[in-house]
């Protein structure tokens, strides 16, 4: 008897004389379902493929693709339950078996098991995932930078996020991130929704305000040793404020942003407990000049002179991938067995990555050294001014710019 006939025989034994057997339909059962459990379960269902993912813990993030299914104690009870539920099952040799009610009658589905942790099965060492699950990432600024960096980190295994931003999703945001279903939402809420669609285990706290004016409960979430603050706003003043906060609370900090028209990704790191300079000390002149692109510089209005292209969503995605890798290195700093990818090779506290080879956008130094040595902005302070950061005797510290 071949497999098809064997399945038809099983269906006849269940009393379904008019069964319609669809060979590719599958139920994937999460191992979080207790053995022998009877009662309701939740499933994500795709009617095009006929595939169900079934698990024990309800997940409100799934919305319209979720359906309620049930496990019963016997095959007979499962057949009776099909009058109320679209999918019903029973236990056979420790593994649930399922039957679906369709317009063509009851259909027996193939069953396989999966673990919720298989989400991260392609990410390498499980110990890295366990360490990342203990970490918390604070992202201030949830636009085209912060939203994408958060998604990269969630897929790497980070499960706790704090998002801060006062802005809402607008039409121009769709060219780099978000989608039309999110228009008008607070960016924090839109990003939180996307993160929790990746995994129900991800916990997100959101604050719809500027980070300088955030409510006091925000500070209760900043735990030394497990928290990384990432500045992803569109101005240096915010990064300077966040780095000072991190230094005061003994936390690690990094900033992620772009030069005008997303030509160059700019990252800065402050490693608590080292001789690193704070952002405000090291980049004092740049903060005053605010050389990074401001919000109004991110647009090209109709009728204005077009700029050489570089600021496409794919350029932003490229730079944000670099930022996410550096963020992972910062999160795992000091963790045994983790092999950092970018952090050990930094010759300074900054990493500049040119997302274009066009010198009209990235400057004459594209592919070479950044034009301004960082040490002059700290140790070159006027005699009456005191350097507030730990690195009082810093040597000339020039960032390397890497081109495509």
C-alpha positions in Angstrom: 0.0 0.0 0.0 1.5 3.3 -1.0 1.5 6.5 1.1 -1.6 8.0 -0.6 -3.6 4.8 -0.1 -2.4 4.5 3.5 -3.7 8.0 4.2 -7.0 7.3 2.6 -7.3 4.1 4.6 -6.7 6.2 7.8 -9.4 8.6 6.8 -11.8 5.8 6.2 -11.0 4.5 9.7 -11.9 7.9 11.0 -15.3 7.6 9.4 -14.7 10.3 6.7 -16.0 8.5 3.6 -16.0 11.6 1.3 -12.5 12.8 2.3 -10.5 15.0 0.0 -6.8 14.3 0.5 -4.4 17.2 -0.3 -0.9 15.8 -0.2 0.9 19.2 0.4 -1.1 20.4 3.3 1.0 20.5 6.5 0.6 21.4 10.1 3.7 22.4 11.9 3.3 22.1 15.7 5.4 24.1 18.1 7.1 22.1 20.9 5.6 24.5 23.4 2.4 22.5 23.3 2.4 20.3 26.5 2.3 16.6 25.7 -1.2 15.3 26.2 -2.8 18.9 26.2 -6.4 19.1 25.2 -8.1 22.4 24.5 -7.8 25.4 22.1 -4.6 26.3 20.3 -3.8 29.1 17.8 -2.6 28.7 14.3 -1.3 31.0 11.5 -2.9 29.8 8.3 -2.0 30.4 4.7 -5.0 29.4 2.5 -2.8 29.6 -0.7 -0.4 26.9 0.5 -2.6 25.1 3.0 0.2 25.4 5.6 -0.6 25.9 9.3 1.8 26.9 12.1 0.2 25.9 15.4 1.3 26.9 18.9 0.0 27.0 22.5 0.4 30.6 23.5 -2.0 33.1 21.9 -0.3 35.8 19.8 -2.4 38.9 19.1 0.2 40.3 16.7 -0.9 37.9 14.0 -4.3 39.6 13.5 -6.3 38.3 10.5 -4.1 35.3 9.6 -4.7 33.6 13.0 -7.4 31.0 13.5 -8.4 29.0 16.6 -7.9 25.2 16.5 -8.5 22.5 19.0 -6.9 19.3 20.4 -9.1 16.5 21.7 -8.4 13.3 23.5 -9.4 10.9 20.7 -9.9 10.7 17.0 -13.7 10.5 17.4 -13.8 13.7 19.5 -11.7 15.4 16.9 -14.1 14.5 14.1 -17.0 15.8 16.2 -15.1 19.1 16.9 -14.9 19.8 13.2 -18.5 21.0 13.4 -17.1 24.0 15.4 -13.5 24.4 14.5 -11.8 24.5 11.0 -8.9 22.3 12.3 -9.1 19.7 15.0 -6.6 17.1 16.2 -5.8 14.4 18.7 -2.6 12.8 20.1 -1.1 9.7 18.4 2.2 8.3 19.8 3.0 11.7 21.4 2.5 13.7 18.3 -0.7 15.6 17.4 -2.6 14.6 14.2 -4.9 17.0 12.5 -7.9 17.1 10.3 -9.1 20.2 8.5 -12.7 20.8 7.4 -12.8 22.3 3.9 -15.5 22.9 1.3 -14.6 19.5 -0.2 -15.0 17.8 3.2 -12.5 16.8 5.9 -8.8 16.6 5.0 -6.1 14.8 6.9 -2.9 16.9 7.2 0.7 15.9 7.5 2.2 16.9 10.9 5.7 18.0 11.7 7.1 19.6 14.9 9.3 22.7 15.3 10.8 24.6 18.1 10.1 28.3 18.6 13.9 28.8 18.8 14.3 27.5 15.3 13.7 31.1 14.3 17.4 31.7 15.1 18.7 28.3 13.9 20.7 29.9 11.0 22.4 32.4 13.3 25.2 30.2 14.5 26.2 29.5 18.1 23.2 29.1 20.3 25.2 30.6 23.2 25.3 33.9 21.3 21.5 33.8 21.0 21.1 33.1 24.7 23.4 36.1 25.6 21.5 38.4 23.2 18.2 37.4 24.7 19.4 38.9 28.0 20.3 42.2 26.4 18.2 45.3 26.0 18.5 47.8 23.2 17.3 51.4 23.5 16.7 53.1 20.1 16.2 56.8 20.1 14.9 57.8 16.7 12.7 55.2 14.8 12.9 56.5 11.3 14.8 55.0 8.3 17.8 54.2 10.5 16.4 53.1 13.9 13.5 51.1 12.4 15.9 49.0 10.2 18.6 48.6 12.8 15.9 47.3 15.2 14.7 44.7 12.7 18.2 43.4 12.1 18.8 43.1 15.8 15.5 41.3 16.4 16.4 38.7 13.7 19.8 38.3 15.3 18.2 37.3 18.6 17.6 40.5 20.6 14.3 40.2 22.5 14.0 43.4 24.5 13.7 46.8 23.0 13.0 50.4 24.2 11.8 52.7 21.4 11.7 56.5 21.7 10.4 58.8 19.0 7.7 61.5 18.8 7.1 61.3 15.0 4.4 59.6 13.0 4.8 57.6 9.8 4.4 59.9 6.8 4.3 59.1 3.0 7.9 60.0 2.4 9.0 57.3 4.9 7.7 54.5 2.6 10.6 54.9 0.2 13.0 53.7 2.9 11.0 51.8 5.5 7.5 51.1 6.8 4.4 50.4 4.6 1.0 52.0 3.8 -0.8 50.2 6.6 1.3 52.2 9.0 0.6 55.7 7.8 -0.3 58.0 10.6 1.0 55.6 13.3 3.6 56.7 15.8 6.9 55.3 14.4 7.5 53.6 17.8 4.2 51.7 17.5 4.8 50.7 13.9 8.3 49.4 14.6 7.0 47.6 17.7 4.4 45.9 15.6 6.9 44.8 13.0 9.3 43.4 15.7 6.6 41.4 17.4 5.5 39.9 14.1 9.0 38.4 14.0 8.6 36.7 17.4 6.0 36.7 20.1 8.9 36.6 22.6 10.1 40.1 21.8 9.1 42.6 24.4 8.9 46.3 23.4 8.5 49.4 25.5 7.6 52.5 23.6 7.8 56.2 24.4 6.2 58.7 22.1 8.3 61.8 22.9 11.7 63.4 22.4 14.2 61.4 24.4 15.2 64.5 26.4 11.6 64.8 27.6 10.8 61.2 28.1 8.9 60.1 31.2 10.7 58.9 34.2 9.7 55.2 33.8 12.2 55.2 30.8 15.1 55.3 33.2 14.0 52.2 35.1 14.7 50.2 31.9 18.3 51.2 31.7 20.2 48.4 33.4 24.1 48.5 33.5 25.7 45.5 31.9 22.8 44.6 29.7 21.7 47.8 28.0 23.0 49.4 24.8 21.7 52.9 23.8 21.7 53.6 20.1 21.2 57.2 18.9 19.4 57.1 15.5 18.0 60.6 15.4 18.7 63.1 12.6 20.8 65.5 14.7 24.0 65.4 16.7 22.6 67.2 19.7 20.4 64.2 20.5 23.5 61.8 20.2 25.5 64.1 22.5 22.7 64.0 25.1 22.3 60.3 24.9 26.1 59.6 25.3 26.3 61.8 28.4 23.3 59.9 29.8 25.1 56.6 29.0 28.3 57.7 30.7 26.5 58.8 33.8 24.6 55.5 34.1 27.6 53.3 33.2 26.1 52.1 29.9 27.5 51.5 26.4 26.4 53.9 23.7 26.7 54.1 19.9 25.2 56.4 17.3 24.1 55.4 13.8 23.4 58.0 11.1 24.2 59.3 7.6 25.8 62.2 5.9 23.6 64.2 3.5 21.7 62.1 1.0 22.7 58.9 2.8 26.1 59.1 1.0 28.1 57.9 4.1 27.1 55.9 7.1 28.5 57.4 10.3 28.9 55.3 13.5 30.3 56.3 16.8 31.0 54.0 19.8 31.4 54.8 23.5 32.5 51.8 25.5 31.8 52.2 29.2 34.8 51.4 31.4 37.4 52.2 28.8 39.3 55.4 27.9 36.8 56.3 25.2 35.8 59.9 24.8 32.2 60.9 25.1 30.4 62.0 21.9 30.2 65.6 23.0 33.8 65.9 23.9 35.2 64.1 20.8 32.9 65.8 18.3 32.5 69.2 19.9 33.0 71.2 16.7 30.7 68.9 14.6 27.9 69.2 17.1 28.1 73.0 16.9 28.2 72.8 13.1 25.7 69.9 13.1 27.3 68.6 9.9 25.1 65.6 9.7 22.0 66.1 7.4 19.2 67.8 9.2 15.6 66.8 8.7 14.9 69.5 6.1 17.9 68.4 4.0 16.4 65.0 3.4 13.9 66.0 0.8 14.0 67.2 -2.9 10.9 69.3 -3.6 9.3 69.4 -7.1 11.1 72.0 -9.2 14.3 72.1 -7.1 17.7 71.1 -8.5 18.2 67.4 -8.3 21.1 66.0 -6.4 23.4 63.1 -7.6 21.6 59.9 -6.5 22.8 58.0 -3.4 20.0 58.4 -0.9 17.8 55.5 -2.2 16.3 53.0 0.2 18.9 50.4 -0.8 21.7 52.8 0.1 20.2 53.3 3.5 19.7 49.6 4.0 23.3 49.0 3.2 24.5 51.5 5.8 22.1 50.2 8.4 23.4 46.7 7.9 26.8 48.0 8.8 25.4 49.8 11.9 23.6 46.6 13.0 26.7 44.5 12.8 28.6 47.1 15.0 25.6 47.2 17.4 25.9 43.4 17.8 29.6 43.7 18.5 28.8 46.3 21.2 26.0 44.2 22.7 28.3 41.2 22.9 31.3 43.1 24.1 33.0 40.9 26.8 30.9 37.8 26.1 32.9 34.7 26.0 33.0 32.9 22.7 31.6 35.7 20.6 33.7 36.7 17.6 33.3 40.4 16.9 33.1 41.5 13.3 33.9 45.2 13.2 34.6 46.5 16.7 38.2 45.1 17.1 39.3 46.6 13.8 38.3 50.2 14.6 41.2 52.5 14.7 39.1 55.1 16.4 35.7 55.5 18.0 34.2 56.1 14.6 33.4 54.0 11.5 32.6 55.8 8.2 31.3 53.7 5.4 30.8 55.3 2.0 27.6 54.0 0.4 28.6 55.6 -2.9 31.7 56.0 -5.0 30.5 59.5 -6.1 32.9 62.1 -4.8 30.2 64.8 -5.3 28.4 63.2 -2.4 31.0 61.5 -0.2 33.7 64.2 -0.7 37.2 64.1 -2.3 38.3 61.7 0.4 35.9 58.9 -0.6 37.6 55.6 -0.1 40.4 57.2 2.0 40.8 58.8 5.4 38.2 61.0 6.9 39.2 64.7 6.4 39.2 65.8 10.0 41.3 64.2 12.8 39.0 63.7 15.8 41.6 64.4 18.5 41.6 68.2 17.7 38.1 68.5 18.8 38.8 67.2 22.3 42.4 67.9 23.3 42.3 71.2 21.3 39.8 72.8 23.7 40.6 76.2 25.1 42.8 76.1 28.3 40.0 77.3 30.5 37.8 74.4 29.3 38.1 71.0 31.0 37.7 67.8 29.0 34.8 66.0 30.7 35.4 62.6 29.2 37.8 59.8 30.5 40.3 60.1 27.6 42.2 63.2 28.7 45.4 62.2 27.0 44.0 60.8 23.8 46.3 60.4 20.9 45.4 61.6 17.4 42.4 59.5 16.5 41.4 59.4 12.8 38.5 57.3 11.5 38.9 55.1 8.4 36.4 55.6 5.6 35.7 52.4 3.7 34.2 52.6 0.2 32.2 50.1 -1.8 
